[in-house]
Amino acid sequence: MSGIVRKRDSLFIGGQWQQPTSAANISWVNPFTEEVFGSLPAASERDVDTAVAAAQSAFASWRDTPAAERAATLHRFAETLENRAEERAQLVSQENGMAIELARFAEGVAPVQLLRYYADLVASGAADQEVRQSQPFPGVTRITRKPVGVVAAIAPWNFPAILSMFKIAPALAAGCAVVLKPSPETSLDSYVLAEASVEAGLPAGLLSVVPGDAELGRYLVSHPGVAKVAFTGSTRAGREIGKQCGELIRPVTLELGGKSAAVVLDDADVDATVQGLAAASFINCGQTCYASTRILLPSGRYDEFSEAIASMAASLPVGDPMDPSTVIGPLASDKQRERVLSYIDLGRSGGARVLTGGGTPDSQDRGFFVEPTVFGDVTPDSEIAREEIFGPVVVLLAYDGEDDAIAIANDSAYGLGGTVWSADVAHADAIADRMDSGSVGINGFSLDWNSPFGGVKDSGVGRELGPEGLAAYQQTQSVFHN
Ligand code: NAD
């Protein structure tokens, strides 16, 4: 294949660069240039077998490595990865079109911060053991938290580096070994991760990378050597993985889709709110699981807010994702663009009004772009108000009174993110408490490494981040002292 910018010939398995056992290749195009960007070998089932076996043998000694030593190793890993942060951010931006300033933080810096956070958490020892007074009989019980074993970590293409690290950092900190299956479109950046792990002296086999498609993912999920599955991706795939794990009685964390509500309260300041919504609703071109893509407005201020939101969306800088001033780059693939455009058609034909956007931008002569799009006159039961579009498309819904706002916000199959916008933080907090969602932001949305993140309903099962994210890779043993 000619014109390939980045090419890899080997696979990182068991701490070594190995020749793939199949001739199958993965290649993909840069969504801005529409030219073939990268090519690498697809792992085969045999490669997965080798990776799992190496992980099992690494786990046998890593599980008994003292927490302080595990933490020191993770700190070295953080350092070697930090040296490659800019390179990794640029790779991701070229793989999936993410605006470079966002990639610098989310895909470059944040994975390093997560390694450090979990290293410090296990080094503190707080999570390892506790002794409780027994009930009803006298005595004490010692509770130990042990690593679950080999983890199959499966990541999507929208935030490949950080979502992989949501799993790798707590799993390694807990004493587990990881086999990572990145998304086929965004596997190249995980080569940087692998190289940094070697440079940091991570024991061989503790981390392997097996690029491949859904079929390879299925094989990994049900592999007899895997003890736990951690998945981020679509609700459709999550349902299938959940079924497989149910059959196998295998612990699983599922971080899935969303259609989160932004509840704008009557007292919200229009400028501050609309500026905040630019990030909360359009982050990564709307290809963000927790994005606030349903904006609920008080009917008395509907016109004022809808005008301001439409003009904010129209002013978002669209362009080359490698240009630091860009906010809206292309969507990650042609397929994703087609999917988003078909939802826009559905919105129009269902009677919703396009307030801005609604097509592909004239300013761009190449790239998988969709204009930031705002739909008004949307009814809560329409497809565009209920289904995850995963693009730069928001819908505006009017509500009458806060009970109505809560009813609309909670009338969703999903429950992952959400935001409340108000001048009165205590009041916004009370509204957040009534939302059926795993996480809610007040006057903005930002993840917190120290607090759990995850969904309810079709948005998933289990939590990542915080001490809860570590617990997801541990199982407890109770020793009763009679
Ligand atoms: P996807 O489900 O198609 O694929 C995700 C990953 O799973 C890929 O690596 C894919 O190869 C693999 N896969 C797919 N089917 C599988 C199966 N049956 N068994 C094992 N592996 C399988 O999702 P996507 O299109 O890559 O990502 C977009 C979706 O991810 C959106 O729905 C988005 O909301 C969701 N997402 C959720 C979160 C979260 O934290 N909740 C974060 C980011 C993205």
Boltz pocket constraint, residues with backbone or C-beta under 6 A from the ligand:
constraints:
  - pocket:
      binder: B
      contacts: [[A, 154], [A, 155], [A, 156], [A, 157], [A, 158], [A, 159], [A, 163], [A, 181], [A, 182], [A, 183], [A, 184], [A, 212], [A, 213], [A, 214], [A, 215], [A, 216], [A, 217], [A, 218], [A, 221], [A, 232], [A, 233], [A, 234], [A, 235], [A, 236], [A, 237], [A, 238], [A, 240], [A, 241], [A, 254], [A, 255], [A, 256], [A, 257], [A, 258], [A, 287], [A, 288], [A, 289], [A, 290], [A, 388], [A, 390], [A, 416], [A, 455], [A, 459], [A, 460]]
      max_distance: 6.0
